[in-house]
Amino acid sequence: MERLEIKIKRLAAGKDLPLPSYETQGSSGMDLRAAVSDPVTLHPGEIRLIPTGIAVAIPRGYEAQIRPRSGLALKYGIGMVNSPGTVDSDYRGEIGLIMINWGERPFTICRGDRIAQMLITRVYRAEVREVDDLDCTPRGQGGFGHSGIK
């Protein structure tokens, strides 16, 4: 497995929290924790920006993708509005999580809760070239739902 060094800076709000880490040997994402000073209750339909207390330096040619945790989504309806979120290699500010409660009951986020995950992925820069025609495929212009369910 390829290794890549990611520099992480603890901000004042996250000084006492663990750094992002992989929960298991097979985990793709590192858990991110809530750096809230007081518990934050997300009511159904509510969107809040939750701080993580960290900033990162992602190497050029990579990005950090920020994704919701599947257990929170399944059990409580908690997700992220901009999923996946992107942390570009030239961003040095605090990682903030745009959380939403799609569930039916209020959900409380406490300091140190693992509420999202960060994956490091390669980025490829595309060279855009305008053409008059595109190559044909069997799908053609078939759009959303064109192939049915079964």
Secondary structure, 3 states (H helix, E strand, C coil): CCCCCCEEEECHHHCCCCCCEECCCCCCCEEEECCCCCCEEECCCCEEEEEEEEEEECCCCEEEEEEECHHHHHHHCEEECCCCEEECCCCCCEEEEEEEECCCCCEEECCCCEEEEEEEEECCCCCCCCCCCCCCCCCCCCCCCCCCCC
